[in-house]
């Protein structure tokens, strides 16, 4: 028999109090103010949804239960999916607004609780506009994590036109990439705008348009700590084009980009509040 002490909480759950709770509220207030100013309205989606409304009903990460009518219910594990579904299917006749933000956790098996601040621009694939909002939130907190600009289409096309499988890019197996097509080595070395311009003139024609999208995204973005990572590929449920993330060390603090859901091309991002709080507290203590 396993004894559970009174002070224990399930692994993966979050507890904030005193300084950390105050910091969490400050982050949320700053983000809310910036998002409202940028034309977003807030939405709070239900913690529960019908299992059939989940993108992947077979996922082992989904926390499931049954309601009184024995319908399969899931705890919210993806707010983007809920926002798109609720705005387009349920509230479509009640509002024409397309810019929404949310501040709420998602949950995954077994007891993971992940706090997020997210923003979705439905029907608008303007990654630069969303990226500027994300940068403004971090600047309001006096933070400048590294900004990575990527394009999921590039590794997808490279896998299609080379002898490498997509998993090679997902795992970033540098030796295999370097030993393959010459242009892949060029892509691997891109870090700044000069590298990107040089490589664009050397890569096959099927990549030029996608590299140009990266250049256009960076143009006009005034941010000192950014890098290009054209071969970066993260197996995401819906991001299929321009992708950006902000990180410090091994912690991803924000990720976002262009996605398509229910035949609607949109753009959004999610800020990972738990990692951000941990980073700020660790920095202040150091």
C-alpha positions in Angstrom: 0.0 0.0 0.0 1.4 3.4 -1.0 1.0 6.1 1.6 0.1 9.6 0.2 1.2 12.4 2.5 -1.3 15.2 3.1 1.1 17.8 1.6 1.7 15.9 -1.6 0.1 17.0 -5.0 0.0 14.8 -8.1 3.2 14.9 -10.2 2.8 17.4 -13.1 0.3 19.5 -11.2 1.1 23.2 -10.6 1.2 25.1 -7.3 1.8 28.8 -7.1 1.8 30.9 -3.9 3.2 34.2 -2.6 5.9 35.4 -5.0 5.2 32.9 -7.8 1.5 33.6 -7.7 2.1 37.3 -7.8 4.5 36.8 -10.8 1.9 34.7 -12.6 -0.7 37.4 -12.2 1.7 40.1 -13.4 2.6 38.1 -16.6 -1.1 37.5 -17.3 -2.0 41.2 -16.7 0.8 42.5 -19.0 -0.1 40.0 -21.7 -3.8 40.8 -21.5 -3.2 44.5 -21.8 -1.1 44.1 -24.9 -3.5 41.7 -26.5 -6.5 43.9 -25.9 -4.6 46.9 -27.4 -3.8 44.7 -30.5 -7.5 44.0 -31.1 -7.9 40.7 -29.4 -10.9 39.7 -27.2 -10.7 37.1 -24.5 -12.4 33.7 -24.6 -12.6 31.1 -21.8 -13.4 27.7 -23.2 -14.9 24.8 -21.1 -12.4 22.6 -19.3 -14.4 19.6 -20.7 -15.3 18.7 -24.3 -16.7 15.7 -26.0 -14.0 13.3 -26.9 -15.1 13.2 -30.6 -14.3 16.9 -30.8 -10.6 16.2 -30.0 -8.3 16.1 -33.0 -6.8 12.7 -32.1 -9.3 10.7 -30.1 -6.9 7.7 -29.9 -4.2 9.8 -28.1 -3.0 8.2 -24.9 -2.4 11.7 -23.5 -6.0 12.7 -23.4 -7.7 12.5 -20.0 -11.1 10.8 -20.4 -14.2 10.3 -18.4 -17.9 9.8 -19.0 -20.8 12.1 -18.3 -24.3 11.1 -16.9 -25.4 10.0 -20.4 -22.3 7.8 -20.8 -20.8 10.1 -23.5 -17.0 10.1 -23.7 -15.7 13.4 -22.3 -12.1 14.7 -22.4 -10.4 17.3 -20.3 -9.2 20.2 -22.5 -5.8 19.3 -23.9 -5.6 21.8 -26.8 -7.1 25.3 -26.6 -6.4 26.2 -30.2 -8.7 23.4 -31.4 -11.4 24.5 -28.9 -11.2 28.1 -29.9 -11.5 27.4 -33.7 -14.3 24.9 -33.2 -16.3 27.1 -30.8 -15.9 30.4 -32.7 -16.7 28.9 -36.1 -19.3 26.3 -35.2 -21.1 27.6 -32.1 -20.6 31.4 -32.0 -20.4 31.9 -35.8 -23.7 33.8 -35.9 -23.1 35.7 -32.6 -19.8 37.3 -33.5 -17.7 38.3 -36.5 -14.6 38.9 -34.3 -11.6 36.8 -35.4 -8.9 37.8 -32.9 -9.1 35.9 -29.6 -6.8 35.2 -26.7 -7.1 32.9 -23.7 -5.4 32.4 -20.3 -6.1 28.9 -19.0 -4.4 25.5 -18.6 -4.5 22.4 -20.7 -4.3 18.9 -19.2 -2.7 15.7 -20.4 -2.3 12.2 -19.0 -1.6 11.3 -16.3 -1.8 14.5 -14.2 0.0 17.2 -16.3 -1.4 20.7 -15.9 0.1 23.2 -18.3 -0.7 26.9 -18.0 -0.8 28.9 -21.2 -1.4 32.4 -22.6 -2.5 31.9 -26.2 -3.7 34.1 -29.1 -5.4 33.0 -32.3 -6.1 35.1 -35.4 -8.7 33.1 -37.2 -8.7 33.4 -41.0 -5.6 35.6 -41.0 -2.3 34.0 -41.8 -0.3 37.1 -40.8 2.6 35.6 -38.9 4.6 38.8 -38.7 1.7 40.6 -36.9 1.4 37.8 -34.3 5.2 37.7 -33.9 5.3 41.4 -33.1 2.6 40.9 -30.4 4.6 38.1 -28.9 7.8 40.2 -28.8 6.0 43.1 -27.2 4.8 40.8 -24.4 8.3 39.7 -23.6 9.7 43.2 -23.8 7.0 44.3 -21.3 8.5 41.7 -18.9 12.1 43.0 -19.8 13.0 39.7 -21.3 14.7 38.9 -24.7 14.8 35.1 -25.2 16.2 33.8 -28.5 13.8 34.0 -31.3 13.9 31.2 -33.9 12.3 31.6 -37.3 11.5 28.4 -39.2 9.3 27.1 -42.0 7.8 23.6 -41.6 7.4 23.4 -45.4 11.2 23.3 -45.9 12.0 20.0 -44.1 8.8 18.5 -45.6 10.0 19.4 -49.1 13.5 18.3 -48.4 12.3 14.9 -47.2 10.2 14.6 -50.3 13.0 15.4 -52.7 15.9 13.6 -50.9 16.8 10.2 -49.7 16.1 11.2 -46.1 13.0 10.5 -44.1 11.2 13.2 -42.2 12.4 11.7 -38.9 16.0 12.7 -39.7 14.9 16.3 -39.6 12.7 15.9 -36.6 15.7 14.4 -34.7 18.1 16.8 -36.4 20.6 14.1 -37.3 23.3 16.5 -38.5 25.7 13.8 -39.8 23.0 12.2 -42.1 21.9 15.6 -43.3 25.4 16.7 -44.1 26.2 13.4 -45.9 23.1 13.8 -48.2 22.4 16.5 -50.8 24.8 19.4 -51.0 22.0 22.0 -50.6 21.0 20.5 -47.3 24.4 21.4 -45.9 23.8 25.0 -47.1 20.4 25.1 -45.3 22.0 23.7 -42.2 24.5 26.5 -42.0 21.9 29.3 -42.2 21.8 31.5 -39.1 21.4 35.1 -40.2 20.0 37.1 -43.1 23.2 37.1 -45.0 23.4 33.3 -44.8 19.8 33.1 -45.9 20.4 35.3 -49.0 23.5 33.3 -50.0 21.8 30.0 -49.6 18.7 31.1 -51.6 20.7 31.5 -54.7 22.1 28.0 -54.4 19.2 25.8 -53.4 16.9 24.0 -55.8 13.9 25.9 -57.2 11.3 24.0 -55.1 12.8 25.7 -52.0 13.3 29.3 -53.1 9.7 30.4 -52.4 9.7 28.9 -48.9 13.0 30.5 -48.1 11.7 33.8 -49.4 8.8 33.5 -46.9 11.4 33.3 -44.1 13.2 36.4 -45.3 9.9 38.3 -45.6 9.0 37.3 -42.0 12.2 38.7 -40.6 12.1 41.9 -42.6 11.0 44.8 -40.3 11.2 42.7 -37.1 13.4 44.7 -34.7 14.7 42.1 -32.4 18.4 41.6 -31.5 18.4 37.9 -30.7 17.0 35.9 -33.6 18.2 33.0 -35.7 17.0 31.2 -38.8 16.5 27.4 -38.5 15.1 26.4 -41.9 15.5 22.7 -41.3 13.9 22.7 -37.9 10.9 20.3 -37.8 8.7 19.6 -34.8 5.9 17.0 -35.4 3.0 19.3 -34.5 -0.6 18.5 -34.9 -1.4 21.5 -37.1 1.5 23.9 -37.8 2.3 23.4 -41.5 4.1 26.6 -42.7 5.8 29.5 -41.0 6.8 28.6 -37.4 8.5 30.6 -34.7 9.5 29.9 -31.1 11.2 31.8 -28.3 13.5 29.9 -26.0 16.2 30.3 -23.4 18.5 27.3 -22.8 16.5 24.1 -23.0 13.2 25.9 -22.2 10.7 26.8 -24.9 8.8 29.9 -23.6 6.6 30.5 -26.7 5.8 28.8 -30.0 3.5 29.6 -32.8 2.9 30.0 -36.5 0.5 29.4 -39.4 -1.8 26.5 -39.3 -4.9 25.2 -41.1 -7.9 23.8 -39.2 -11.4 23.2 -40.5 -10.3 24.5 -43.9 -9.5 27.8 -42.2 -5.9 29.2 -42.5 -5.0 31.0 -39.3 -2.1 32.0 -37.1 -1.5 31.9 -33.4 0.9 31.4 -30.6 1.1 29.9 -27.1 3.1 31.3 -24.3 4.1 28.7 -21.7 3.5 30.4 -18.4 5.0 27.7 -16.2 8.4 27.7 -17.9 8.4 31.5 -18.0 7.8 31.8 -14.2 10.5 29.2 -13.5 13.0 31.1 -15.7 12.2 34.5 -14.0 12.4 33.1 -10.5 15.6 31.3 -11.2 17.1 34.5 -12.7 16.1 36.6 -9.8 17.5 34.1 -7.3 20.8 33.9 -9.2 
